[in-house]
């Protein structure tokens, strides 16, 4: 089996969006990729803010979320299982600088002491509750 990943847009509303990221890794780390791109949403925002993150990450791997830009900016690392909420103080705001795309990137790396084994994947699921910012109508 090879590594597999998927991105599902669960909600694409006028203001809010919900996106599910999943992966099963059994051959290698997941290199930096940008699964959440503003052009995939309508109305199209210029960027997102993150209000909630639900996650379940297999023991042995760690996911890192990024604000996509020329030099991507780490939002936070995610491992284990849980829910993090940020809405009560205005959410996690995109503070990427030069070359900011408004997208959200991810990479997944194996932790020391673990080994990828074909057919025995490390799995992850991350659900992001987003708020569209700078919506472009038209």
Secondary structure by P-SEA (a helix, b strand, c coil): cccccccccccccccbbbbbbbbcccccccccccccccccccccccccccccccccccccbbbbbbcccccccccccccccccccccccccccccccccccccccbbbbbcccccccccccbbbbbbbbccccccccc
